[in-house]
């Protein structure tokens, strides 16, 4: 099997580097080729291709907005350093959706009409994505979505680098049920919106298939500060596993109170969507033992994972948090840039047709973006917080979720 790093030794024939570009552009071109996606290296004076970034930089989920920008910015800077695409540089235009659907619609409209972007990356929440769906479809505006979600999006103008319920649930529930002592009882607790509800529907089916049972299911609005009533219910339920679908700062607050109540050693926490962004919010030991399932962690011992983390930290600082959220936004941006090159145009219909079937290696194995529904097949792994860092427990491998347009 050819190493994905062979491109660092010899550039493909279709990539040329002018001597005046220097070592920085040569390295950037090599990095692009190493991921299996070549970009044209022509430098021209044409207007830049504007890429809208519609993410939450306030409103409670800003840590995800920052990580998303981190991934997009690295992909764009590598592309520009290698000469751009279609003879043009790529320019990022930022907009804060404030984790609010109404604001998301207003900002999406501004990116389309005022800023004349060629595509939009984002948002994060399903509520915001669904709120802007009609706006981007009317405008025939490519929307590049890179957050794990509940599934069901089918649009000719959307491409998703997203873990779906099948990516999480299919490997993790059998693994939990198969641990020593088993997991005969689960308690499901999440935020009151569509992703936790759809996730838990899939979890309940998987739990029943393992001969286990769900002893409690509860949802909470965003912004709750006191989780004592729910924690008492979990304690009284005798659940062995708590499945948590409570993202952002609320999830951190809940876990801290759960640990303070003395339940961590009695009930195992399986935190869906947990990643390195959460770890700085915990005191030493508070997050220990949390289990999750994802397609990338920063400590993953694979060449492409080590390289991705190194490039992120070289660009953004040695202490930079690198999570699957950054990797997914990097990957979807790279897919879009490759589709531009393949299409030879920024025209949306042509580009979105070209993006289907693209393949690339970014942070964890080869990822393919299916032409049938413009969703990705992901390589999943189960990990646990150990010593304050996420460590892999089991490499699951590729999981293909159901076709979202079927």
N, C-alpha and C positions, 0 to 999 in steps of 0.2 A: 504494500500500500504506500503510495507516495505521500511523503510528509507535507502537511499544509505549509510548512516553513521553507519548502524548496524554493519558493519565489524570492526569498531573501538572498539566495545564492545566485539565481539567474532570472532576470525579468522575462516574462513572456514576450514573444515577438511583436505583439500588438501594442506594447508599451514602450514609448521612447522618452528619454530624458535629455533635455538640452543641457550641455555642460554648464551653462550659466545659472541653472536653477540651483546648483549646489547640493551639498550632502543632505540638507533637511528635506528637500523635495524627493531626492532619491529614496530616502528612508520611508517617507510617506507613501511613495508609489509602491515600494515593496510591501508595506503593511496592507495596502489595499489589495494587492495581488494575492497576498498570503491568505486573505479571507475568501479567495475564489471569485472576487468581483473586480474586473479590470475597468478602469475609467480612462477616457481619452485624456491626453495630456497637452492639449492645445491651449495656448494662452492668447486671449484676444481682448480687445477693448470694448466688447459689447457690454450692455447693461447687465448687472448681476441677476442671477436667478434668485428670487426672494422666497425664502422658506419661512412660513409662519410658525411660531411656537406658542400654542395656546395651552398653558399649563397653570396649575394653582401655585402662585407665589405668595399667597396669603389665604386665610380662611380655614386653617387647620390641617391641610394636607401639603403645606409648602415643602416639606422634606422630599416628597415625591416629585414636586415641580422642579426642585433643585437637581435631583438625580436625573430626571428626564432631560433637563437642559444640558447637564454634564455629558450625557451620552450623545445627544444630537450635536453639540458643539464640537466634540472630538471628531465625529464622522465628517462634519462640514470642514473643519480645519485641515484634516488629512486630505480631503478631496481638493481643497483650494491649494494646499502646499504642493500637490501633485499636478497642478495646472488647471484645476476646475473641471467642468463637464460641459460639453458642447461649445468649447471655446470660451466659456463664461465662468466667472467666480460665483459662489453661492453665498448669499447674505441672509442672516437670521434676523427675523423681526419678532420681538417678544411681545406677548400679551398675557396679562394676569386674569384668569377667569374667576379668581377669588373663591374657588370651590362652590360656585353658585351658578345654577342653570341659566337664570336670566342674564347675568353678566357674561356667561359663556356665549350666549346668542349675540349679544351686543358686540363683544370683542371679535367673534368670528366674522360678523358682518363687516367690521372695520378692517380686518386683515384682508378680506376679499375685495371690498370696494375702494378703500382708501389706500391700502398698502400694496395692492395688486400682487399678492403672493401667488406662487405657482402651486403650492400645496400647503396643508396645515398638518403639523404634528401635534397630537393631543386629542382630547383633554385626558384627565385621569378618571374621574368618576363616571359611572354608567349614566347617571342622571344628566350630567353635562353633555356626554356624548349623544345621548338620545335627543337632548334639547336642540343641538345644532345639526342633527342629521338632515332635516328638511332644508336647512339653509345651505349646506354644502352640496346637497343633491341638486337643488335648483340652480346653483351657480356652477355645477359640474366641476366642483373643487375636490381634488384628491384629499382624503383625510387619512392620515397615517396614525393608527392607534396602537399603543405599545404598553397597555396595562392589562393585567389579568382580569378577566371579567366572566360574566355568567353565560355567555354564548348567545347565539341567535341573531347576530348582525349579518345581514346579507345586503350588500349594496355594490353597484358597479364602481362607486367612487370611494370605497373604504378598503383598506388593507390593514390587517391586524397581526401584530407580533405579540400574541396574548396567550397566556396559559388559561385554558378553559376548565370547567369542573372535571372533565374526564382526565385531564393532565394531573390534577391533584388527587382526586378521589380514588381513581383506579389503582394507583400504587400504594397510597398511604393507608387507606382503611384496612385492607388485608394485612399490611405490615403491623399496624397497631393491634389488630385482633390476634395476630400470631406471636406476640411477645410473651415471655414467660408469665404465667398467670392469666394470660388472655385479657380481653377487654370486653366483658359481658355487658357493660353499661356505659353509655355516652350521654353527655349533656352538651347541647348546642346553644351557643350564645353569640349573637352578632349584632351589628348595626342594622337599623331598620330601613333597609333599602334593598334593591333587587339582587345585587350580587350575593350577599349572605343568604337570602331566601332561596335563590336557585342553587347555591352551593349546598345548602342543607337538604334540599330535596334530593340531590344526588347522593349525599352522604347517608341519608336514611335508607335509601335503596341498597347502598353498598353494605351498610351495617347489618341490615336484615339478611343479606346474602351470606354474611359471616356467622350467622346464628347469634348475633348480639342484639342489643336493644337500645333505643333512645329513651332515656328516663326524664328528659326535660328539653324544652326548646323555648328560647326567649330572644326578643329583639329590643334594642334600646335606641332612642334618638341620639344624634351627635351632640356632644357637649356636656354629657352627664358627668358630674364630679364625684358622686358618692354611689358606689356600687354595692354597698353593704347588703341591701335586700336581696340582690341576685346572688351574692356570694353565700348568703345563708341558705338559699334554695339549693345551690349546688352542693353545699355540705350535707344538707338533709336528704339529698337524692341518692347518696351512696354511689354516685357515678365514679368510674375508674378513669375516664378520659374526658377532659373538657375540650371540645372543638371550638376554637375561637375564630370568629370572622368579624373582628372589630378593628378596623385599620386606623393608622395614624396615632395621634397623641392620646386618643381615648383608649386604645388598646394598651398603651404603656401604663396609663393611669390604672386601668383595671388590673393588670398583672401585678403592679405594685401592691394594691390593696388585697389581692388574692394571696400573695406571698405573706403579707403582714398578718393575715387571718390564720396563718399556719396550715394552709391547704396544699402547698406545693409538693410536699412529700406524700400526700394522700391521693392527689388527683393529678394525673399527667396532663400537661397542656400541649395540645396539637394546634398550633397557631397558623391558620391559612394565610398566605401572603407575607409571613414574617421574613424579614431580610435584615441586612446589616445596618440599614437606616435606624432600626429600633434600638440597637445595642447601646449607643451613647446615652440613651435616656434612662438606663437602669444603673442602680448601684451594684457593686460587685456581688455576684451570687444571685441576684434577683431573677435573672433570665436563664440561669443554668437549668438544663434539662428540657427546655422548650424544643419541641420537635416540629419540623415543617417539611414541605415538599416544594421544590422549585426547579427551575432549569439552569440556575447558575448560583454559585456562591464564590466569594472572593478567595477562599482557601482551596478551591478545587485544584487538585494536582493533575492538570492536563496542560500541555504546552500552550494551547490557544488561550486558556484561562489565565495562566501566569503572564502571558504577553499582554492580554487585554488589561489586566490590573496594572501592570508596569506602565503601559502607555497612559492610562488614566492618571496615575500618580505622578508621572513625569510632567503631565500637562497641568494638573490641578493641585499638586502638592503631595508630599510623602504621606500625610495623614488623611488623605482623601478617602471617604467611604465609597466603596465600589459594590454595588448590589445588582441583582437581576434587573432592577428597574432601569439603571443606567445602561446595562447590556442590551435590553430589549429596545430602548430608544435609539441606541447606536445601530442596532441591527436593522430596524425598520427604515432608518434614514439611509443606511447603506443600500438597502434594497431599492429605495426610491431613486437614489443617484444612479444606480446601475440601470434602472428602467429608463431613465432619461437618456443615458448613453445608448441603450439598445434601441429605443424608439427614435432617436435622432431628433427629438422634439420635446417641448414642454406641454404640448396639447394633451389635455387630461385623458380623453378617451384612448388615445394611442398609448400614453404612458401606463394607464391602469391595465390595459391589455398586456403590455410588455412586462409588468411587474409579476404577473402570475407565472409560476414555474421557476422563478429565480431561486438560486441556491447560494449559500455562503457559510463560511465558518467564522464565527465571531468570538464568543466566549466559552462555548461548550459544544463541540462536535458540529457536524454539518446540519444546517437548518434549511428546510425547503418551504417556500411559500407557495401553497397549492393554487393552481390556476382556477380550480373549480369554485372556491369560495374566498380566495385571498386571505387564508389563515395559515398559520405555520404548524408544522409537526415539530415538536420539541423533545430534546433529550432531558429527561427528568432525573432527579436524585432526591433522596431522603437525607435530611441533615438534622443535627441537634446542636444546641448551644453548649459548648464545652470550654471552660476556661475563658469565658467572655467572648468567644468567637464561634461562628457556625462551622461545624465540621461534618463532613460527609459520613453517613452511616451505611448507605447503600446506593450504588449507581444503578438506576432503573433502566436507562436507555430511552430510545425513541418511543414516543406515544403519539399516535395519530388520533386526534379527537374526531367526532362525527362531523360530516359536512354541514356547515352552518347554512347553506343555501338549499339543502335537501327538503 
